[in-house]
Structure formats: C-alpha cells, structure tokens
C-alpha cells in the first residue's frame, strides 16, 4: 500500500465569520495525480493555501508524511509583463535563493541543478531570454522550473493553465504527467478545465465548500451525476507535447 503524503482530517477554514471549507477529509497517496475542481467560490484556492501552510485551519488538521518536500505554483504566476527584465535562468535561480539564508549565493552544484531542471522542462534553449518575451506556455514552464528546482516530491499548483491557449494547456498537462510518471512527483492541481484534465489526473476531489466527491477520475467522469458538474460531455484534448 502506498504511503500517504498528506492526510486531511475534518478541515474547516473561516475568513472572519464566513466558513469557506467545512469538515473536509481526504488523503493523497505518494504518486497520485489529483485534480481539485469545483465552482467559483467553492474553496479550491483556500484548500490549496491551507495545504501549503499559507492559511491556518479553524478546525481539523493537516498532516504531511516524513520526507515531504513541496514545490508550489500559486494562482497569480501565469503572466509576466513584457518589460520584466529577468531572464529564464534568473527566475529559476530565485527558486533556489528564496529558500536559502544569507549569504544568498548560487553554487556550482546549484548551477548544475538549474541546468538539469531547464533540460527536464525542455526550456534549456530559452535560458538567457527575458521571461516577459516568452509565450504564455513557455512562461508557465519557467514558473514550473522554479518550483521544481529543489527536486520536490510533491507539486501543488493553483489554476496554472487559466491564461493558456488549448495547445499550451495540453503541453503543460503533458509535462505534469511526465513528472508524475517518470519522476515520481505527486501532483495536486486546482483546475476549471473539465475538457482535458481527465486525460491526465488519476484522482479528483470535487468541492463546493464541503467535499462532494473524492475518488478515481474515471469513475467520476462515467457517473451520470458528473454531467451536472462538468457539463454534458467530457471532451478529450489534443495530444500533449511530452
């Protein structure tokens, strides 16, 4: 049986008097690819912020397994202003430096890890380009590289494909699936994309301030009730690029 990386028990989160999440319980086993879905205002981003320690619970608890290392891609990381002067390499370097105490320096070993991460995400040839000049899909690979540079075994992403075109979105999902299958990275992703996430995620957690469903994606999509949540038909996206 696989070890659980995360166990959530009776999680309740409030903003003032308003209860955003009520009595949420689930676990995430090592190696899972979990999609978190639900309507606007259902508490998806609040759940993610609680999982990564940015929002304190009002009740319940969140337990992480031993040896869990986290990479986090927040919701607002999709678009970079064209005037932003940093290069791809500099953005990925910042993912190393942000976790380091002073003096903040890039070592030779760090340089090797950065190069390996750029190669893994297939953006090695963009290393010296300004991030603001890249396409939306390329920018998201840069943000993903920044999150991956410390070799996390758990990757948490909050709506990373919202501003991407369909082809870039499929490429991004394909990249996540590659990291999940080939590099044993557990993935938790918040998404509104009902059309193609089912081709990649193994498990789905559907929220509407309470837990509506948590289980295999295939069973969820095949259930008649899924039409209420995801529309009339689940549509397969274009083939990915990985």
Buried (B, 14 or more C-beta within 10 A) or exposed (E): EEEBBBBBBEBBBBEEEEBBBBBBEBBBBBBBBBBBBBEEEBBBBBBBBBBBEEBEBBBBEBEBBEEBEBBBBBBEBBEBEEEBEBBBBBBBBBBBEEEEEEEEEBEEEBEEBBBBBBEBBBBBEBBEBBBBBBEBBBBBBBBBBBBBBBEBBBBBBBBBBBBBEEBBBBBBBBBBBBBBEEEEBBBBBBBBBBBBBBBBBBBBBBBBBEBBBBEEBEEBBEEEEBEEBBEEEBEEBEEBBB
